[in-house]
């Protein structure tokens, strides 16, 4: 899909067509992440920082379930 860069005030932006927004399940105001890859840049709704944080949280929860019990009280 070819996208055009357009002026937005003193910045530049890309307008995403409605069908692409729908396929990505995005609405105005949602976040989109640009991740550099060896082949270029990938646009995704996936937040790699949040995913890494959740992975650490899940590891802690598996290793020490007592922590969760104390937090719930």
C-alpha angles and dihedrals in degrees: 000000000000116000127191125222112228135185117261108182107299091340137067128239144176122238112221116211118239093249091055091048088051094050090049090044090234132149132187109292096027120124125250121191126217112209122187113230132177087260096049133276125337121206112210143157087224113107108210093192093054091045091054091049091050091050090056091046092051091050091052091047092052093047099045114022089168088072090061092048091053092048092051093056 
